[in-house]
Amino acid sequence: MNRKMTPEELEQFIHRELRALPARKPREGFEARLQAAVAARTARSVLAPEHAEQLVHRELRALPLRKAPVGFEARVLAEIERRSATAWYHKSWSYWPAPVRAVFLLLGTTLAGTAIAAFWMFTQGATAAAIGQEIAAGFSWVTRLVAAVTWTVHFVRQLIGGIPALWLYGGLAFIAAMYATFVGLGTAAYRYLYRNN
């Protein structure tokens, strides 16, 4: 059990373990009672499916519970613990966080669309250089986005660099003090309004 199991393999593992359990022994007279009940109902009229289902369900519920083999519970719990400790990127795509799946789907769709468009242009007689230029023109928004982000970072650095350090740290301390005051007032108001009632 050192290798990682898929959900299907875990289900098969549990199914094998359950099949390895000893057969349940019915209570004494179970088969005779069941046959007598079925014969009595059949003699009167044909059993409705609902009545037959209720009869079988009642008799099966009367059977004693089966005991699990020694160590079965520990093995299943250990496998569940191992699976919960596995990182999401080592699991199948359905276990990934929703934002990561969305980004993966977007990138995969973009790559597939680009490949299909490049293949279509190649079948129309375009050269590799022309295809490269067409793809670069299609992704020109990426270069514009990178340039905008770079300009914003540079602007923020210059803006923060122009603020004296004393003012910057003083402003951060003031914000922290106001936050602590807000939490303190909220706590006092809660205790006054709700704990006194």
C-alpha positions in Angstrom: 0.0 0.0 0.0 3.0 2.4 -0.5 1.8 3.6 -3.9 -1.1 6.1 -4.2 -4.5 4.7 -5.0 -7.1 6.2 -7.2 -10.7 6.5 -5.9 -11.6 3.5 -8.0 -8.7 1.4 -6.7 -9.7 2.4 -3.1 -13.3 1.3 -3.8 -12.0 -2.0 -5.2 -9.8 -2.4 -2.2 -12.7 -1.9 0.2 -14.9 -4.2 -1.9 -12.2 -7.0 -1.8 -11.9 -6.6 2.0 -15.7 -6.8 2.5 -15.9 -9.8 0.3 -13.2 -11.5 2.4 -15.5 -11.2 5.5 -17.1 -14.5 6.7 -20.6 -15.1 5.5 -23.3 -14.0 7.8 -25.4 -16.8 9.3 -29.1 -16.2 9.3 -31.1 -16.7 12.4 -32.5 -20.1 12.9 -35.6 -20.6 10.8 -35.0 -17.6 8.6 -35.2 -19.5 5.3 -38.3 -21.5 6.4 -40.1 -18.3 7.6 -39.2 -16.5 4.4 -40.5 -19.4 2.2 -43.6 -19.7 4.3 -44.3 -16.0 4.1 -43.8 -16.0 0.3 -45.9 -19.1 -0.2 -48.7 -17.7 1.9 -48.7 -14.4 0.0 -48.4 -16.2 -3.3 -51.3 -18.5 -2.4 -53.6 -15.5 -1.7 -52.5 -13.4 -4.7 -49.5 -12.4 -6.6 -47.2 -10.3 -4.4 -47.0 -6.7 -5.3 -43.3 -5.5 -5.8 -43.7 -3.1 -2.9 -44.8 -5.9 -0.5 -42.1 -8.2 -1.6 -39.5 -5.5 -1.1 -40.8 -4.7 2.3 -40.8 -8.4 3.3 -37.3 -9.0 2.1 -36.1 -5.7 3.7 -37.7 -6.7 7.1 -36.1 -10.1 7.0 -32.7 -8.8 6.0 -32.7 -6.2 8.7 -33.3 -9.0 11.2 -30.0 -10.7 10.2 -27.1 -10.2 12.7 -24.3 -7.7 11.7 -21.1 -9.0 10.3 -17.8 -8.3 12.1 -15.0 -6.7 10.1 -11.7 -8.7 10.0 -8.9 -7.7 12.3 -7.1 -4.6 11.2 -9.7 -3.7 8.5 -10.7 -0.5 10.1 -7.1 0.6 10.8 -6.2 -0.1 7.1 -9.1 1.9 5.8 -8.5 4.8 8.2 -4.8 4.8 7.3 -5.6 5.0 3.6 -8.1 7.9 4.2 -5.5 9.7 6.3 -2.8 9.2 3.6 -5.2 10.5 0.9 -6.1 13.6 2.9 -2.4 14.4 3.4 -1.7 14.2 -0.4 -1.3 17.7 -2.0 -4.0 18.8 -4.5 -1.5 18.9 -7.4 -0.7 15.2 -6.9 -4.4 14.3 -7.2 -6.6 14.2 -10.3 -7.9 17.3 -12.0 -11.3 17.1 -10.2 -9.6 17.7 -6.8 -7.8 20.9 -7.9 -9.0 24.2 -6.5 -11.6 26.0 -8.8 -9.3 29.0 -9.6 -6.5 26.7 -10.7 -8.8 24.6 -12.8 -10.1 27.8 -14.5 -6.6 29.0 -15.3 -5.6 25.6 -16.5 -8.7 25.4 -18.7 -8.1 28.9 -20.1 -4.4 28.2 -20.9 -5.2 24.8 -22.4 -8.0 26.3 -24.6 -5.7 29.1 -25.7 -2.9 26.7 -26.5 -5.2 24.4 -28.4 -6.8 27.3 -30.4 -3.3 28.6 -31.3 -2.2 25.2 -32.5 -5.3 24.7 -34.6 -5.0 28.2 -36.1 -1.3 27.7 -36.9 -2.1 24.3 -38.5 -4.9 25.8 -40.6 -2.6 28.6 -41.7 0.1 26.1 -42.6 -2.3 24.1 -44.7 -3.2 27.3 -46.5 0.4 27.7 -47.6 1.7 30.2 -45.0 5.3 30.0 -44.1 6.6 29.4 -40.6 7.7 33.1 -40.3 4.3 34.3 -41.3 2.6 32.0 -38.8 5.0 33.2 -36.0 4.2 36.9 -36.9 0.5 36.2 -36.8 0.7 34.4 -33.4 2.8 37.3 -32.0 0.2 39.8 -33.3 -2.5 37.8 -31.6 -0.7 37.9 -28.3 0.4 41.5 -28.5 -2.1 42.3 -25.6 0.3 40.2 -23.3 3.2 42.6 -24.0 0.9 45.6 -23.4 -0.3 44.1 -20.1 3.3 43.4 -19.0 4.3 47.0 -19.9 1.3 48.4 -17.9 2.2 46.2 -14.9 5.8 47.3 -15.1 4.9 50.9 -15.3 2.5 50.6 -12.3 5.2 48.9 -10.2 7.7 51.6 -11.1 5.2 54.4 -10.3 4.4 52.9 -6.9 8.1 52.5 -6.1 8.7 56.1 -6.9 5.6 57.2 -5.0 6.5 55.3 -1.8 10.2 56.3 -2.2 9.2 59.9 -2.0 7.4 59.5 1.4 9.7 60.0 4.4 10.2 56.8 6.4 8.9 58.4 9.6 5.6 59.3 7.9 5.3 55.8 6.3 5.8 54.0 9.6 3.7 56.5 11.5 0.9 56.0 9.1 1.1 52.2 9.4 1.2 52.5 13.2 -1.9 54.8 13.1 -3.8 52.4 11.0 -2.9 49.5 13.4 -4.0 51.6 16.4 -7.3 52.4 14.7 -7.9 48.8 13.9 -7.2 47.7 17.5 -9.5 50.5 18.7 -12.3 49.3 16.4 -11.9 45.7 17.6 -11.9 46.8 21.2 -15.0 49.0 20.9 -16.8 46.2 19.0 -16.0 43.8 21.8 -17.1 46.2 24.5 -20.4 46.9 22.7 -21.1 43.2 22.3 -20.5 42.5 25.9 -22.6 45.5 27.0 -25.5 44.7 24.6 -25.7 40.9 24.6 -24.0 39.6 27.7 -26.0 41.7 30.1 -29.3 40.4 28.8 
